[in-house]
């Protein structure tokens, strides 16, 4: 008996290669003051990229029509996510500094994001492992 996993394979491949992908593709970390959301994406999102939530609804992915992941999105970053993930508190310093400016979208320092990338990867993996249901086809 063989189990063929279809649609979610790209997502799991991404979750277990997250650190390599964001470094190779030079993803840009940004915080949006108005929506209290953090995103890390390719420098320019493709027009067909849409937010898709998985698992615990803390983290969403920017997915293209081909299920290619071009970014991650976390809503309620300061007001909720950080409360549950204390290791990300260092990012708030950058946000507080720039909160006083007129801009709504803040590009965060890569060196601070790089320090927490392993934790991001772990959170993504745990969320997917616990919550994603596979579309499987059983062949005999």
C-alpha positions in Angstrom: 0.0 0.0 0.0 1.4 3.4 -1.0 0.2 6.7 0.3 0.6 9.6 -2.1 0.7 13.0 -0.4 -0.4 15.7 -2.9 -1.0 19.4 -2.3 0.7 19.9 1.1 4.1 18.6 0.1 5.4 22.0 -0.9 4.3 23.4 2.5 6.0 20.7 4.5 9.1 21.0 2.3 9.1 24.7 3.1 8.6 24.2 6.8 11.7 22.0 7.0 13.8 24.3 4.8 12.7 27.6 6.1 16.1 28.9 7.2 17.7 28.1 3.9 14.9 29.5 1.8 14.6 32.9 3.5 18.4 33.3 3.4 18.8 32.2 -0.2 15.8 34.3 -1.5 16.7 37.3 0.8 13.3 37.6 2.4 12.4 41.0 3.8 11.0 41.3 7.4 8.4 44.1 7.8 6.0 45.1 10.6 2.8 47.0 9.9 1.8 49.3 12.8 -1.8 49.7 11.7 -2.6 46.0 11.5 -0.1 44.8 14.2 1.2 42.2 11.7 4.7 40.9 10.9 5.5 39.6 7.5 8.6 38.1 6.0 8.4 37.8 2.2 10.3 37.8 -1.0 11.2 41.4 -1.9 8.2 41.7 -4.3 5.2 39.4 -3.8 3.8 37.9 -7.0 0.4 39.3 -8.0 -1.2 35.9 -7.4 0.1 35.5 -3.8 -2.7 35.2 -1.3 -2.7 34.7 2.5 -3.7 31.2 3.6 -3.9 30.2 7.2 -2.9 26.8 8.5 -3.1 25.2 11.9 -3.3 27.4 14.9 -4.0 30.5 12.9 -1.0 32.4 14.3 1.0 32.0 11.1 -0.3 32.3 7.6 1.6 31.8 4.3 1.6 33.9 1.2 0.8 31.2 -1.4 0.7 31.5 -5.2 -1.8 29.6 -7.3 0.9 26.8 -7.7 1.2 26.6 -3.9 4.6 28.2 -3.9 5.3 29.9 -0.6 6.5 33.5 -1.0 6.2 34.7 2.6 4.8 34.3 6.0 2.3 36.5 7.8 1.6 36.8 11.6 -1.3 39.0 12.7 -1.6 40.5 16.2 2.2 40.2 16.5 2.8 42.6 19.4 -0.6 42.1 21.1 -0.7 38.3 20.9 2.1 36.4 19.3 4.9 37.8 21.4 2.9 37.0 24.6 3.1 33.3 23.6 6.6 33.4 22.2 8.9 35.5 24.5 12.0 34.8 22.4 10.7 37.4 19.9 10.7 40.3 22.4 13.9 41.7 20.9 12.1 42.6 17.7 9.8 45.0 19.6 12.7 47.4 20.3 13.0 48.1 16.6 9.2 48.5 16.3 9.0 50.9 19.3 11.8 53.1 17.9 10.0 53.4 14.6 6.4 53.6 16.0 7.0 57.3 16.4 7.5 57.9 12.7 4.7 58.7 10.2 5.2 55.4 8.3 2.9 52.5 8.9 5.2 49.8 7.4 8.5 49.3 9.1 11.3 47.2 7.6 13.0 45.3 10.5 16.7 44.7 10.9 17.8 41.4 9.3 20.3 40.7 12.0 17.6 40.6 14.7 15.3 38.5 12.6 18.1 36.1 11.9 18.5 35.5 15.6 14.9 34.2 15.8 14.7 32.3 12.5 15.3 28.9 14.2 12.3 29.6 16.5 10.1 30.7 13.6 11.0 27.4 11.8 10.1 25.4 14.8 6.8 27.2 15.3 5.9 26.6 11.6 6.8 22.9 11.8 4.9 22.4 15.0 1.8 24.2 13.7 1.8 22.2 10.4 2.5 18.8 12.1 -0.3 19.3 14.6 -2.9 20.7 12.3 -2.6 20.1 8.6 -4.7 17.3 7.2 -3.2 15.6 4.2 -5.1 15.0 1.1 -4.1 11.4 0.5 -4.8 8.9 -2.2 -4.4 5.3 -1.2 -3.2 3.0 -4.1 -3.2 -0.7 -3.7 
